[in-house]
Amino acid sequence: MMFDRLIALSQEKSSDSRRDLLVLISELFTDGAENHTDAETKLFGDILCRLVDQVSVDVRARVSAEMAPLGYTPRALALRLASDEALVVSGVMLEQSEALTDGDLRDLAGSLSQGHLLAITRRKGLGETVTEVLADRGDGEVLEGVTNNATARFSDVGLERLATRGLDYPKVLIALSRRADMPPDRLVRAVASFDAEARAKLENLAALSPDFAALLVTEAADVARQRKQELEQEISCLLRRIRQRLVTLDEAIAGFAQEGRMEAVAELLTQVSGLEEAHIANVLNHDNDFGLAVVCRSLNIGDEAYLKLSRLRAEHLGQAPSAAEAWAGNYAEIDRASADRALYFHRMRMAALKSEKRA
């Protein structure tokens, strides 16, 4: 019956028939997508790509909204919908589709409109090659969008370009100074790389607003201090609930990972382990997973919670999802006694360093 319906629709040339055929084939694909072979997925993609060019914007928008959240959307279809001139079609695909690689996004960002670029800024885990293009081509709204995306990563080149463009959009410079992954020395290095023209513009900006430089530092520091205090209070309350056995440490870790709150994970691990804040920040932001695994195993964090945390770290560090699986595999091989010994030696070393400084 379904096959007969497909044949009948394929033989009709009306716009309604094209629409019905597209909807029917897209439903066939999504219903069994997880079981399709690569060849079948490609075939579906080729057919759907031909059909989307024959239907109205609202139909394309419907297909895009259905396909964008899927991890197995045919790449050719994702590219076609992501490059659609109508933002109601392309926006959701640019923002959500896992089928689009960093290379795809870089190429798309290099040619599409500012509206398309703004949609890209809302993606999680934007890679450095993509943010470089956004920093180069984006208007003020795009620059603010990518700067305020906490999961976006910036190369030194991208940061320098973003800082330079920020001379025309001071809010961008302020947002940069607020980022958790943007310590003052890194922003200073970016500003130090300014050419003569950019330096002159910065001087003019300071001349027009003498408090501008102080504003960058003061406002960022005030915001960071307030956020830090609020986070410390939140985690202190959470630890009381953990001690009262109203929630487990594993549940807390998994919850923060699900919410994408790396800063909350860092504060939680710092408070519960008693380790230095800098050490926790280092193990969370390091590509090597051993340091974090030692801390988590010593806290008796379960394998499932660690896997969820690893997925958050992979996204935060711009790593492939497979990296999280590998880290979880390594974690399963570390025993509690070994982790405790490693942390014991770390604490001894830090105590010795502090003694040397006091001497």
N, C-alpha and C positions, 0 to 999 in steps of 0.2 A: 504494500500500500504506500509506504513511504517512498520507495523507489519509483513507483508510478507517478507519484506527485512531483518528484524531482524532475522526471523526464518531461512531464507536462509543462512545468514552469520553465524549464530550460528552452522549450520550443516557442514560448510566448515572448514577445519583445516589449510589452507595455511596461511602464515604470512601476506599476503595482506588482507585476509579475517578477521584475528584477528585485524589487524590495522583498517580496515573499521568499524568493529563492535565496537571497543573501541571508535572511533571518533563519531560514530552515537549515542551510548549510552551516552557519555559525553555531546553531544549536546542536547539530550533529557532531561538530568538532568538540564543543565544550563538554557534551555528555560523555564522551569517551576519550577525552584528550590525554589522560594519564596513561592510557594503554596504546596510544598511537605510536607507530614506529617513526623514526626520523623522516623517512621517505613519505609516509602518510601525512605527517605534520607539514612538510614542505608542499605537498600537493594541495592540502587544504589552504595553505597560505597563498599559493599561486591563484587558486580559484577565487578566494575571497578578495584578493587584491584586484582582480579584474572586475568583480561585481561592485566593489565600493565606488568605483568610478562611474557607475551607472545609476546611482541612487541619490536621493536628496540629502541635504546636510543633517536633518534630524535623524534619518536612518543611520547615517555614518556615525553620528554622535552616540546613538544607542549601542551600536556594535563596539565602538571604542570604549564606552563605559563598561561594557560586559567583559571585554578582552583585557583591558589595562591591568586589573588586579591579578590576572592569572600568570603563574610563573612559566607556563608552557605556550604562551601565545606565539604563533609563527613570527619569526623575526621580520620577514618581508612585510607582513601585514602591520606589525607594530611600527615599522619605519614609514609605511605609507600613511597610516593614520596620524603618526606623530608629526608629519610634515604637512598635514592638511592646512590650508589657509584659514579655515574656520577654527577659531580657538575652542569653540564648544566641542569640536571633534578632537583636535590635537592636544588640548591642555591636559586632559586626564591621562592620556598616554605618556606624554612627556613627564608628568609628575609621578606616575606610579609604575609604569611597565618595567619589569625585570628583564624583559627580552632585549631591551636597549642597552648596549654596552657603553662604556665610557667613550670609546671611539665613535660610536654612533652619535652620542650626545654632543661630543666635541664638534663633529661635522655639522650636525643640525644647528647647534648654537652659532656656527660660523656663517649661517646663511638665512636664518629665519628672523621673524619680526621681534620687536621688543616684547610683545605679549607672549610669544612663544618662549623667549628667554626667561621671562618672569615665571612661567610655569616650571621651567627647569630648576629655578632657584628653590622651589619647594620640595624637591626630591630629597630623600634621605641618602646620606653617604656620598655626596658629590665628590668625585675624584679631582685631583690637582689639575689634570689636563683640561677638564671641563671648566673649572673655576677660572683658569687662565683666560679662556675665551670669553667667559662672562665678564671678567674684569676689563677686558679689552673692548668689547662691543656694547656692553650694557649701558642703558641710560641710568639716571639717578635712582629710579625705583628698582631696577634690576640690581644695581650695586648694593643698595640697602638690603634687598632680599637675600642675596648670596652672603653678605656679611653677617646677617642675622640668623642664617641657617647654622645651627650649632653643630650639625653633623658634616658640614662641608670642610674639605681640607684644601690648604693653599700651599703651593710651592713658593720658594723665595721669589721666583720671577712673578708669579701671580700676585703675591702679597705686595711686591714693589709697585706693580701696575695698579693694583687696587688702591694703595696709599696715594699714588700720584693722581689717579682719577678722583680720589676723595678730596683733593684740594678744591675741586669745584662743588663738592657735596660734603660739607663738614660733618654731617650726621654719620657718614660712612666712617670717617676717622674715629669718631667717638665710639661707634659700634665696634670697630676693630679693637679698640683699647679695652673693651669690656669682655672680649672673648676669652674663654678659659684656656684655649690653646695658643694665646697670643701674649706671652710674657713681655714685659716692657722692653727688654733688650732686643727681642726680635723686631718689634715695631720700630725701635730706634735704628736698627740696622737698615730697615726698609727706607726710612726717611733719609738716612745717611747716603743712600744710593741715588737720591734725586739728582737730576742733571741741573745745569745752571738755571734753565727756565723754570723748572719746578721749584727750586730753592727760592727764586725771586717771587714766585706766586705765594709760597708759604710765608715769606717775609711780609709781603703785601697784606696777606690775610691777618697776620699777627699785628701789623700796623693798624689795620682797620678795627681790629678787636684785640687789644693788648692782653685781655684775659683768656684768649682762645687756648693757648698752650696749657695754661693752668686749668682751664675748664676740662680739657681732655684728661689730664691726670687726676684732678680732684673729683670730677663726676664719676669717672671710671672707678676710682678708689672707693667712693662713697657707695656706689651701687654694689660693688664687689663685697664690701664690708657688710652691707645690709643683707645681701643674699647669703653670705657665709653664716651670719648670726641666725638667720631664719632656718638654714639647713641644719646647723648644729642643734638647734632646739627641736627640729623635727626628728632628727636621728636619736636624740636623747629620749624623747617620748617613745620612739619605736623600741629602743633598747629596754625601756621599762616594761613594755608590753611583751617583749621576748622573755624577760626574766619572770614575768607573771604567767608565761606559757599560753598567752592569748594568740601568739603568732610565732612561727619558727624563723630562725635565721635564713634557712633555705627559702621560705616563702617570701621573706623580705627581699632577698637577692633577686629571686625570680620576678617579683613584682616590679622592682626598679628596672630590671632588664627589659621587661615587657613594655614599660613606659619610656624606654630609651633614656633613662636618667643616670648617665655615667657619673655625674658629680655626686649624686646621692649614694651610689655604690661606693665611691671613694671615701666619702665621709663615714659611712657605715663601717667599712673595713678598718678605717683609721681608729674609730672609737672602740670597736669591739676587740681589735687586736692589740691596741696600745702602742702600735708602731708609729714611726714618724710619718707625718702627712706627706713629706717629700718622697719617702720610700714607697708609699702606696700609690702616689701619682706616677712614679717611675715605672712600677710593675704593671700598672694598668695601661700605660701609653707606650710600652716597649713591645716590639714585634716578637721578642722571645717570650714564651709563655711560662718558663720555669719559675720565675720569681712570684708571679701571681698564684701559680699552682701550689707553691710551698705555703704561702699565706693562707689560702683557702683550705688546704688539707689540714693545716694546723688548727683551723677553726672548725674542722669536721663538717665542712660544707659538702653536701651530697653531689653525686655525679650529674644528676639531672639539672640541679640549680647551676652547677658550674658550666654545663653546656649552654644554658640560656645566657649566662654572663659572657661566655666565649662568643656567642653570636652577636651580642651587643658590642664587644670589643672588635670583632672582625668588621662590623659595619663602621664603627668609630675610626678604625685605623685604615679603612679603605681596602680591606682584605676580602678575598673571595670567601663565600660561605663554607667552602671545603676546609679553610683554615680553622674555623671553629670546631669542626668535627675532629680534625687532627689534634687540636689542643685538648679536647675532651678525652681523646684516646690516650694522650700522654698523662693526663691527670689521673686516669684510672690506674696507672702503674705506680703512682707515688703513694707510699704508705705514711701513716700518721707519724710514726717514730722518726723517719728520715726527715720529714718536714719540720718536726719539733727541733731536731738537732741543727738543721740549717738555720732556723730562726734564732736558736740559742747563740750560735757563733756570730750571727749578724748583730744581735744585741750586744754581745761582748765587744765586738769591733767598734760599734757606735759609742759605747761607754768609754772605750780607750781613746777615741778621737776627741770626745768631749773633755776628758781629763787633760789631754795634750793642749787643747785650746785654753783651758783655765790656767794651765801652768805657763 
